[in-house]
Amino acid sequence: MSIKDLRELSVSELENKIFDLKKELMDARFSLATSQIEDTSIFKKIKKEIAQTNTVLKEKEEEKNMREREDE
């Protein structure tokens, strides 16, 4: 999923996406431990997507806080 697509999601959708990605990372670790996975580059891809999603989530939270401060 691209950054542009992530920015179109709501805060709750982003939080769910992070949860799902962390679950996917955990499943991949279990697969590695049981020798069911050979391509270890998947770890880097999942971690990168988690970081991107966290960044977009923080941006949205900061925007919300800025709007609240302006309303005061």
Backbone as CSV, one residue per row, in Angstrom:
resi,resn,N_x,N_y,N_z,CA_x,CA_y,CA_z,C_x,C_y,C_z
1,MET,0.850,-1.176,0.000,0.000,0.000,0.000,0.892,1.233,0.000
2,SER,0.576,2.186,-0.855,1.410,3.376,-0.964,1.043,4.401,0.114
3,ILE,1.908,5.374,0.268,1.680,6.438,1.250,0.401,7.197,0.898
4,LYS,0.175,7.416,-0.387,-1.024,8.129,-0.832,-2.286,7.391,-0.379
5,ASP,-2.268,6.072,-0.520,-3.414,5.266,-0.083,-3.583,5.320,1.429
6,LEU,-2.466,5.295,2.161,-2.525,5.340,3.618,-3.119,6.661,4.109
7,ARG,-2.785,7.756,3.424,-3.277,9.072,3.845,-4.779,9.212,3.660
8,GLU,-5.372,8.378,2.819,-6.813,8.437,2.590,-7.600,7.688,3.667
9,LEU,-6.913,6.881,4.481,-7.583,6.104,5.522,-7.848,6.964,6.753
10,SER,-8.837,6.569,7.536,-9.133,7.267,8.784,-8.184,6.779,9.881
11,VAL,-8.244,7.440,11.016,-7.366,7.085,12.136,-7.638,5.661,12.607
12,SER,-8.903,5.295,12.740,-9.228,3.942,13.204,-8.799,2.891,12.186
13,GLU,-8.933,3.207,10.903,-8.479,2.269,9.868,-6.961,2.099,9.907
14,LEU,-6.257,3.185,10.171,-4.793,3.105,10.287,-4.387,2.261,11.487
15,GLU,-5.081,2.443,12.607,-4.773,1.641,13.792,-5.023,0.160,13.527
16,ASN,-6.112,-0.149,12.819,-6.392,-1.541,12.459,-5.336,-2.091,11.512
17,LYS,-4.867,-1.259,10.591,-3.829,-1.671,9.636,-2.546,-2.014,10.386
18,ILE,-2.176,-1.193,11.359,-0.970,-1.452,12.151,-1.114,-2.762,12.909
19,PHE,-2.279,-2.978,13.504,-2.539,-4.220,14.230,-2.390,-5.430,13.303
20,ASP,-2.977,-5.338,12.111,-2.904,-6.440,11.152,-1.469,-6.692,10.685
21,LEU,-0.716,-5.622,10.471,0.675,-5.774,10.034,1.536,-6.412,11.129
22,LYS,1.296,-6.029,12.374,2.052,-6.630,13.475,1.722,-8.114,13.612
23,LYS,0.465,-8.463,13.382,0.062,-9.866,13.411,0.731,-10.629,12.270
24,GLU,0.782,-10.003,11.094,1.435,-10.622,9.940,2.928,-10.837,10.211
25,LEU,3.570,-9.869,10.869,4.984,-9.992,11.218,5.194,-11.137,12.198
26,MET,4.326,-11.248,13.176,4.429,-12.337,14.147,4.257,-13.695,13.453
27,ASP,3.281,-13.793,12.555,3.069,-15.034,11.816,4.287,-15.390,10.969
28,ALA,4.915,-14.387,10.376,6.108,-14.628,9.566,7.261,-15.125,10.439
29,ARG,7.366,-14.582,11.654,8.419,-15.052,12.569,8.198,-16.514,12.950
30,PHE,6.936,-16.888,13.180,6.638,-18.286,13.488,6.966,-19.182,12.300
31,SER,6.663,-18.704,11.115,6.973,-19.481,9.910,8.478,-19.670,9.752
32,LEU,9.242,-18.645,10.087,10.696,-18.750,10.010,11.209,-19.754,11.037
33,ALA,10.638,-19.715,12.224,11.091,-20.614,13.291,10.803,-22.072,12.954
34,THR,9.749,-22.310,12.194,9.401,-23.687,11.828,9.909,-24.048,10.434
35,SER,10.808,-23.231,9.907,11.453,-23.460,8.601,10.450,-23.544,7.451
36,GLN,9.355,-22.821,7.539,8.369,-22.806,6.464,8.564,-21.625,5.523
37,ILE,9.473,-20.733,5.862,9.691,-19.536,5.054,11.159,-19.477,4.648
38,GLU,11.384,-19.171,3.383,12.755,-19.074,2.894,13.137,-17.633,2.572
39,ASP,12.163,-16.824,2.179,12.410,-15.438,1.802,12.312,-14.545,3.033
40,THR,13.455,-14.212,3.606,13.445,-13.410,4.830,13.301,-11.914,4.552
41,SER,13.263,-11.522,3.291,13.088,-10.100,2.984,11.697,-9.617,3.346
42,ILE,10.792,-10.529,3.597,9.420,-10.150,3.969,9.405,-9.379,5.291
43,PHE,10.352,-9.667,6.175,10.422,-8.969,7.465,10.674,-7.479,7.251
44,LYS,11.625,-7.164,6.380,11.949,-5.765,6.110,10.759,-5.056,5.480
45,LYS,10.050,-5.724,4.580,8.897,-5.115,3.908,7.777,-4.820,4.899
46,ILE,7.505,-5.765,5.789,6.430,-5.569,6.768,6.798,-4.455,7.744
47,LYS,8.047,-4.449,8.218,8.479,-3.405,9.151,8.414,-2.026,8.509
48,LYS,8.767,-1.946,7.225,8.714,-0.671,6.510,7.270,-0.179,6.413
49,GLU,6.357,-1.091,6.119,4.950,-0.697,6.010,4.382,-0.274,7.363
50,ILE,4.818,-0.946,8.440,4.396,-0.536,9.785,4.889,0.877,10.077
51,ALA,6.142,1.168,9.744,6.713,2.491,9.994,5.981,3.564,9.190
52,GLN,5.675,3.276,7.926,4.958,4.237,7.100,3.568,4.509,7.666
53,THR,2.898,3.465,8.100,1.552,3.612,8.652,1.593,4.408,9.950
54,ASN,2.585,4.139,10.788,2.747,4.907,12.036,2.991,6.383,11.746
55,THR,3.784,6.663,10.729,4.082,8.045,10.365,2.819,8.781,9.937
56,VAL,2.024,8.162,9.092,0.783,8.781,8.634,-0.181,8.972,9.807
57,LEU,-0.235,7.989,10.698,-1.098,8.091,11.872,-0.685,9.281,12.740
58,LYS,0.603,9.449,12.979,1.093,10.577,13.781,0.773,11.907,13.102
59,GLU,0.913,11.950,11.766,0.588,13.175,11.036,-0.879,13.549,11.242
60,LYS,-1.757,12.561,11.145,-3.189,12.826,11.311,-3.504,13.280,12.732
61,GLU,-2.850,12.676,13.727,-3.076,13.078,15.112,-2.589,14.507,15.355
62,GLU,-1.447,14.866,14.750,-0.937,16.231,14.906,-1.861,17.239,14.242
63,GLU,-2.408,16.889,13.079,-3.363,17.770,12.409,-4.583,18.009,13.294
64,LYS,-5.066,16.940,13.902,-6.234,17.047,14.785,-5.929,17.955,15.971
65,ASN,-4.752,17.790,16.573,-4.361,18.626,17.707,-4.220,20.087,17.297
66,MET,-3.678,20.336,16.097,-3.522,21.710,15.619,-4.886,22.365,15.431
67,ARG,-5.840,21.628,14.880,-7.184,22.172,14.681,-7.849,22.499,16.013
68,GLU,-7.650,21.625,16.998,-8.236,21.873,18.321,-7.645,23.105,18.974
69,ARG,-6.353,23.323,18.793,-5.702,24.505,19.373,-6.190,25.781,18.710
70,GLU,-6.421,25.708,17.381,-6.905,26.883,16.660,-8.326,27.262,17.080
71,ASP,-9.116,26.275,17.444,-10.501,26.524,17.855,-10.600,27.186,19.225
72,GLU,-9.567,27.094,20.012,-9.610,27.651,21.372,-9.530,29.134,21.389
